[in-house]
């Protein structure tokens, strides 16, 4: 797998993002909290990670949910995927939302999300009076049917 250097700082060594397997796309982010945080049913909380990054220009870090938390507990990332821009130098925070009907407890150093390094392009926007036509045209939500 191709590697790209990302410089980072962590408040505590235990917060260092780690890939769970050799083929993993995302490195786990952990909760940088001193005590448990309760997320009520249908509620959300911003959880700090204690991780700051220096992302190479031309890349972003995407913050994504962990599938196990989503499946087992109904916990996901509210603005998924969250985008960390290459010029941001602050702490990565993760907005967790509890979609279940039960309280969820985030514990110190719990793996709460994953971060994926991804290439990005900036668009050069060109104003036109008309756009080219396609078979789909202006067909929007549900225009192809339900099945």
C-alpha positions as CSV (number, residue, x, y, z in Angstrom):
1,X,0.0,0.0,0.0
2,X,1.3,3.4,-0.9
3,X,2.2,5.6,2.1
4,X,2.1,9.4,2.4
5,X,3.8,11.3,5.3
6,X,1.5,13.1,7.7
7,X,3.1,15.0,10.5
8,X,1.1,15.0,13.7
9,X,1.1,16.0,17.4
10,X,-0.8,14.1,20.1
11,X,-1.5,15.2,23.7
12,X,-0.7,11.8,25.0
13,X,1.0,8.9,23.3
14,X,-2.1,6.6,23.9
15,X,-3.9,8.9,21.4
16,X,-1.7,8.1,18.5
17,X,-3.9,7.0,15.6
18,X,-3.4,3.3,14.7
19,X,-4.4,1.1,11.8
20,X,-6.1,-2.0,13.1
21,X,-4.8,-4.2,10.3
22,X,-2.2,-4.0,7.5
23,X,-5.0,-3.5,4.9
24,X,-7.0,-0.9,6.9
25,X,-7.9,2.3,5.1
26,X,-8.7,4.2,8.3
27,X,-6.6,4.8,11.4
28,X,-8.6,4.8,14.6
29,X,-9.1,8.0,16.5
30,X,-9.6,7.8,20.3
31,X,-11.5,9.9,22.8
32,X,-9.3,12.4,24.6
33,X,-11.4,12.8,27.7
34,X,-10.7,12.6,31.4
35,X,-14.0,11.1,32.4
36,X,-16.9,9.3,30.8
37,X,-19.2,11.3,28.5
38,X,-22.8,10.2,28.2
39,X,-24.6,10.7,24.8
40,X,-28.3,10.5,25.3
41,X,-30.7,8.8,22.8
42,X,-30.9,11.0,19.7
43,X,-28.3,13.3,21.2
44,X,-24.8,14.3,20.0
45,X,-21.6,15.4,21.6
46,X,-18.3,16.9,20.3
47,X,-15.5,14.5,21.4
48,X,-11.9,15.8,21.3
49,X,-9.2,13.4,20.0
50,X,-6.0,15.2,21.2
51,X,-4.7,14.8,17.6
52,X,-3.4,17.7,15.5
53,X,-2.1,17.1,11.9
54,X,-0.1,18.7,9.2
55,X,-1.7,17.2,6.1
56,X,0.2,17.5,2.8
57,X,-1.3,20.0,0.3
58,X,-3.5,18.1,-2.2
59,X,-4.9,15.8,0.5
60,X,-7.6,15.9,3.2
61,X,-8.3,13.7,6.2
62,X,-11.9,12.3,6.2
63,X,-13.3,11.4,9.6
64,X,-15.6,8.5,9.4
65,X,-17.7,6.3,11.7
66,X,-16.5,2.9,13.0
67,X,-18.7,0.2,11.7
68,X,-18.8,-1.7,15.0
69,X,-20.1,1.2,17.0
70,X,-22.7,1.9,14.3
71,X,-23.9,-1.7,14.1
72,X,-23.7,-2.6,17.8
73,X,-24.7,0.7,19.4
74,X,-26.2,3.0,16.8
75,X,-23.3,5.5,17.2
76,X,-22.1,7.3,14.1
77,X,-20.3,10.5,13.1
78,X,-22.9,13.3,12.6
79,X,-21.2,15.1,9.7
80,X,-19.8,12.0,8.0
81,X,-17.4,12.2,6.4
82,X,-16.0,15.1,8.3
83,X,-13.3,16.9,6.3
84,X,-10.0,18.1,7.9
85,X,-8.4,20.5,5.4
86,X,-4.7,20.6,4.7
87,X,-4.3,24.0,6.3
88,X,-6.1,23.2,9.6
89,X,-3.8,22.8,12.6
90,X,-6.2,22.5,15.5
91,X,-7.4,19.5,17.5
92,X,-9.5,17.0,15.5
93,X,-12.9,16.8,17.1
94,X,-15.5,14.1,16.3
95,X,-19.2,14.8,16.5
96,X,-20.7,11.6,17.7
97,X,-24.5,11.1,17.4
98,X,-26.5,8.4,19.2
99,X,-29.2,7.1,16.9
100,X,-30.3,4.5,19.4
101,X,-33.0,4.6,22.1
102,X,-30.4,3.9,24.9
103,X,-27.7,6.2,26.5
104,X,-24.2,5.6,25.2
105,X,-21.1,6.1,27.3
106,X,-17.9,7.3,25.7
107,X,-14.9,6.3,27.9
108,X,-11.4,7.8,28.0
109,X,-9.2,6.5,25.1
110,X,-12.2,4.7,23.5
111,X,-11.8,4.2,19.7
112,X,-14.6,6.5,18.4
113,X,-14.0,7.1,14.7
114,X,-11.4,6.5,12.0
115,X,-9.5,8.9,9.8
116,X,-8.7,8.3,6.2
117,X,-6.1,10.3,4.2
118,X,-7.6,11.1,0.7
119,X,-6.4,13.1,-2.3
120,X,-8.4,16.1,-3.2
121,X,-8.7,18.5,-6.2
122,X,-9.9,22.1,-6.2
123,X,-12.2,23.0,-9.0
124,X,-11.7,25.9,-11.4
125,X,-15.2,27.2,-11.7
126,X,-16.2,28.6,-15.1
127,X,-19.5,30.4,-15.5
128,X,-21.6,29.4,-18.6
129,X,-25.0,30.4,-19.7
130,X,-25.9,26.8,-20.6
131,X,-24.7,23.4,-19.6
132,X,-24.3,20.4,-22.0
133,X,-27.3,18.1,-22.3
134,X,-27.4,14.5,-21.0
135,X,-29.9,11.7,-21.1
136,X,-30.7,12.3,-17.4
137,X,-31.0,16.0,-17.7
138,X,-32.6,17.6,-14.7
139,X,-34.0,14.4,-13.2
140,X,-33.4,14.6,-9.5
141,X,-34.3,12.6,-6.4
142,X,-36.2,9.4,-7.2
143,X,-36.4,10.0,-11.0
144,X,-35.3,6.5,-11.8
145,X,-38.0,4.8,-9.6
146,X,-37.9,3.0,-6.3
147,X,-36.4,-0.3,-7.2
